[in-house]
Amino acid sequence: MNQMLIKATLETLYMVFIATSFTVLFGLPLGTVLVITSKGHILENQALHKSLSYVVNMARSLPFIILMIFIIPFTRFIVGTSIGTNAAIVPLVVAAIPFFARIVESALYEVEGGVVEAAISMGASEWQIIRQVLIPEALPSLILGTTITIINLIGYSAMAGAVGGGGIGDLAIRYGYHRFRLDIMAETIIILIVLVQLLQSSGNILANRILKHRKR
């Protein structure tokens, strides 16, 4: 049973790591575009902003379990199957991208307008403002937002176990729930709690170090 717990934990970490990578890859640009195309920003485009905002809101409105089932054809198209650890990554990414995009949007909005205006007055291009002003200034908030996203992905990955997604959720359902093994259920819960605590603490420490470094 210990081997099964280790295997399930590694599967969960694998799913979350891959899903987080793709989420940041697509969610960071999406959130950035939502900000820079908003009213009064460096690349104002109300039509694009409203369209993207609508799509993000629509995607976020779907509960994960429903989304996971709804996009089964898309999952099969991407990975060739709708069951297993790799298959679970697809709905994890689809669910997390709009969530993370809103976190990025919120973090970038926290950057003081005066900083952006100063960069514009010095002749910085839009790309330079994004890369050298917005993202660096919002980095602590982005780190905390990424931490929250990873924790959500851990929760989503546990739900993915209900449809054969593998990982800790799958072990808890197959052995803890269906076989009435309360000990296994308790162990899976403890593992999830420990993972979340470690991640949250790590994110807080990293964000605080960046803030302290800026104050020097």
Contacts in CASP RR format, 6 or more apart in sequence:
PFRMAT RR
TARGET T0000
AUTHOR 0000-0000-0000
METHOD contacts of the structure
MODEL  1
MNQMLIKATLETLYMVFIATSFTVLFGLPLGTVLVITSKGHILENQALHK
SLSYVVNMARSLPFIILMIFIIPFTRFIVGTSIGTNAAIVPLVVAAIPFF
ARIVESALYEVEGGVVEAAISMGASEWQIIRQVLIPEALPSLILGTTITI
INLIGYSAMAGAVGGGGIGDLAIRYGYHRFRLDIMAETIIILIVLVQLLQ
SSGNILANRILKHRKR
1 184 0 8 1.000
4 171 0 8 1.000
4 175 0 8 1.000
5 171 0 8 1.000
5 184 0 8 1.000
5 187 0 8 1.000
5 188 0 8 1.000
5 191 0 8 1.000
8 166 0 8 1.000
8 167 0 8 1.000
8 168 0 8 1.000
8 169 0 8 1.000
8 170 0 8 1.000
8 171 0 8 1.000
8 188 0 8 1.000
9 167 0 8 1.000
9 168 0 8 1.000
9 191 0 8 1.000
11 85 0 8 1.000
11 166 0 8 1.000
11 167 0 8 1.000
11 168 0 8 1.000
11 170 0 8 1.000
12 154 0 8 1.000
12 157 0 8 1.000
12 158 0 8 1.000
12 166 0 8 1.000
12 167 0 8 1.000
12 168 0 8 1.000
12 169 0 8 1.000
12 195 0 8 1.000
13 195 0 8 1.000
14 85 0 8 1.000
15 85 0 8 1.000
15 88 0 8 1.000
15 89 0 8 1.000
15 92 0 8 1.000
15 153 0 8 1.000
15 157 0 8 1.000
15 160 0 8 1.000
15 166 0 8 1.000
15 167 0 8 1.000
16 92 0 8 1.000
16 150 0 8 1.000
16 153 0 8 1.000
16 154 0 8 1.000
16 157 0 8 1.000
18 89 0 8 1.000
19 89 0 8 1.000
19 92 0 8 1.000
19 93 0 8 1.000
19 96 0 8 1.000
19 153 0 8 1.000
19 157 0 8 1.000
20 96 0 8 1.000
20 146 0 8 1.000
20 149 0 8 1.000
20 150 0 8 1.000
20 153 0 8 1.000
22 89 0 8 1.000
22 93 0 8 1.000
22 97 0 8 1.000
23 92 0 8 1.000
23 93 0 8 1.000
23 96 0 8 1.000
23 97 0 8 1.000
23 100 0 8 1.000
23 149 0 8 1.000
23 153 0 8 1.000
24 100 0 8 1.000
24 146 0 8 1.000
26 93 0 8 1.000
26 97 0 8 1.000
27 97 0 8 1.000
27 100 0 8 1.000
27 101 0 8 1.000
27 104 0 8 1.000
28 100 0 8 1.000
28 104 0 8 1.000
28 142 0 8 1.000
30 52 0 8 1.000
30 56 0 8 1.000
30 97 0 8 1.000
30 98 0 8 1.000
30 101 0 8 1.000
30 104 0 8 1.000
31 100 0 8 1.000
31 101 0 8 1.000
31 102 0 8 1.000
31 104 0 8 1.000
31 105 0 8 1.000
31 108 0 8 1.000
32 104 0 8 1.000
32 108 0 8 1.000
32 130 0 8 1.000
32 134 0 8 1.000
32 135 0 8 1.000
33 48 0 8 1.000
33 52 0 8 1.000
34 49 0 8 1.000
34 52 0 8 1.000
34 53 0 8 1.000
34 56 0 8 1.000
34 101 0 8 1.000
34 104 0 8 1.000
34 105 0 8 1.000
35 41 0 8 1.000
35 104 0 8 1.000
35 105 0 8 1.000
35 108 0 8 1.000
35 109 0 8 1.000
35 134 0 8 1.000
36 42 0 8 1.000
36 43 0 8 1.000
36 126 0 8 1.000
36 130 0 8 1.000
36 134 0 8 1.000
37 43 0 8 1.000
37 44 0 8 1.000
37 45 0 8 1.000
37 46 0 8 1.000
37 48 0 8 1.000
37 49 0 8 1.000
37 52 0 8 1.000
38 44 0 8 1.000
38 49 0 8 1.000
39 46 0 8 1.000
39 49 0 8 1.000
42 116 0 8 1.000
42 120 0 8 1.000
42 126 0 8 1.000
42 129 0 8 1.000
43 126 0 8 1.000
55 98 0 8 1.000
56 98 0 8 1.000
56 101 0 8 1.000
56 102 0 8 1.000
57 98 0 8 1.000
59 67 0 8 1.000
59 94 0 8 1.000
59 95 0 8 1.000
59 97 0 8 1.000
59 98 0 8 1.000
60 98 0 8 1.000
60 99 0 8 1.000
60 102 0 8 1.000
62 70 0 8 1.000
62 95 0 8 1.000
64 91 0 8 1.000
64 95 0 8 1.000
64 156 0 8 1.000
64 159 0 8 1.000
65 159 0 8 1.000
65 162 0 8 1.000
67 91 0 8 1.000
67 94 0 8 1.000
67 95 0 8 1.000
68 88 0 8 1.000
68 91 0 8 1.000
68 95 0 8 1.000
68 159 0 8 1.000
68 160 0 8 1.000
68 163 0 8 1.000
69 163 0 8 1.000
71 90 0 8 1.000
71 91 0 8 1.000
71 94 0 8 1.000
72 82 0 8 1.000
74 90 0 8 1.000
74 94 0 8 1.000
75 81 0 8 1.000
75 82 0 8 1.000
75 87 0 8 1.000
75 90 0 8 1.000
75 91 0 8 1.000
76 82 0 8 1.000
76 87 0 8 1.000
78 90 0 8 1.000
79 86 0 8 1.000
79 87 0 8 1.000
79 89 0 8 1.000
79 90 0 8 1.000
80 87 0 8 1.000
81 87 0 8 1.000
82 163 0 8 1.000
83 163 0 8 1.000
83 164 0 8 1.000
83 165 0 8 1.000
84 164 0 8 1.000
84 165 0 8 1.000
84 166 0 8 1.000
85 165 0 8 1.000
85 166 0 8 1.000
85 167 0 8 1.000
87 165 0 8 1.000
88 157 0 8 1.000
88 160 0 8 1.000
88 161 0 8 1.000
88 164 0 8 1.000
88 165 0 8 1.000
88 166 0 8 1.000
91 156 0 8 1.000
91 160 0 8 1.000
92 153 0 8 1.000
92 156 0 8 1.000
92 157 0 8 1.000
92 160 0 8 1.000
95 156 0 8 1.000
96 149 0 8 1.000
96 152 0 8 1.000
96 153 0 8 1.000
96 156 0 8 1.000
99 149 0 8 1.000
99 152 0 8 1.000
100 145 0 8 1.000
100 146 0 8 1.000
100 149 0 8 1.000
103 142 0 8 1.000
103 145 0 8 1.000
103 146 0 8 1.000
103 148 0 8 1.000
103 149 0 8 1.000
104 142 0 8 1.000
106 141 0 8 1.000
107 138 0 8 1.000
107 141 0 8 1.000
107 142 0 8 1.000
107 145 0 8 1.000
108 134 0 8 1.000
108 135 0 8 1.000
108 138 0 8 1.000
110 138 0 8 1.000
110 141 0 8 1.000
111 133 0 8 1.000
111 134 0 8 1.000
111 137 0 8 1.000
111 138 0 8 1.000
112 137 0 8 1.000
115 133 0 8 1.000
115 137 0 8 1.000
116 129 0 8 1.000
116 133 0 8 1.000
116 134 0 8 1.000
119 128 0 8 1.000
119 129 0 8 1.000
119 132 0 8 1.000
119 133 0 8 1.000
120 129 0 8 1.000
124 132 0 8 1.000
124 133 0 8 1.000
135 142 0 8 1.000
139 210 0 8 1.000
140 207 0 8 1.000
140 208 0 8 1.000
140 210 0 8 1.000
140 211 0 8 1.000
141 207 0 8 1.000
143 203 0 8 1.000
143 206 0 8 1.000
143 207 0 8 1.000
143 210 0 8 1.000
144 203 0 8 1.000
144 204 0 8 1.000
144 207 0 8 1.000
146 203 0 8 1.000
147 199 0 8 1.000
147 200 0 8 1.000
147 202 0 8 1.000
147 203 0 8 1.000
147 204 0 8 1.000
150 199 0 8 1.000
151 196 0 8 1.000
151 199 0 8 1.000
151 200 0 8 1.000
154 192 0 8 1.000
154 195 0 8 1.000
154 196 0 8 1.000
154 199 0 8 1.000
155 192 0 8 1.000
157 165 0 8 1.000
157 167 0 8 1.000
157 168 0 8 1.000
157 169 0 8 1.000
158 167 0 8 1.000
158 168 0 8 1.000
158 169 0 8 1.000
158 172 0 8 1.000
158 192 0 8 1.000
159 169 0 8 1.000
160 166 0 8 1.000
160 167 0 8 1.000
160 169 0 8 1.000
160 170 0 8 1.000
161 167 0 8 1.000
161 169 0 8 1.000
161 170 0 8 1.000
161 172 0 8 1.000
161 173 0 8 1.000
162 169 0 8 1.000
162 170 0 8 1.000
162 173 0 8 1.000
164 170 0 8 1.000
168 188 0 8 1.000
168 191 0 8 1.000
168 192 0 8 1.000
169 188 0 8 1.000
171 184 0 8 1.000
171 188 0 8 1.000
172 184 0 8 1.000
172 185 0 8 1.000
172 188 0 8 1.000
172 189 0 8 1.000
175 181 0 8 1.000
175 184 0 8 1.000
176 182 0 8 1.000
176 184 0 8 1.000
176 185 0 8 1.000
176 188 0 8 1.000
177 185 0 8 1.000
END
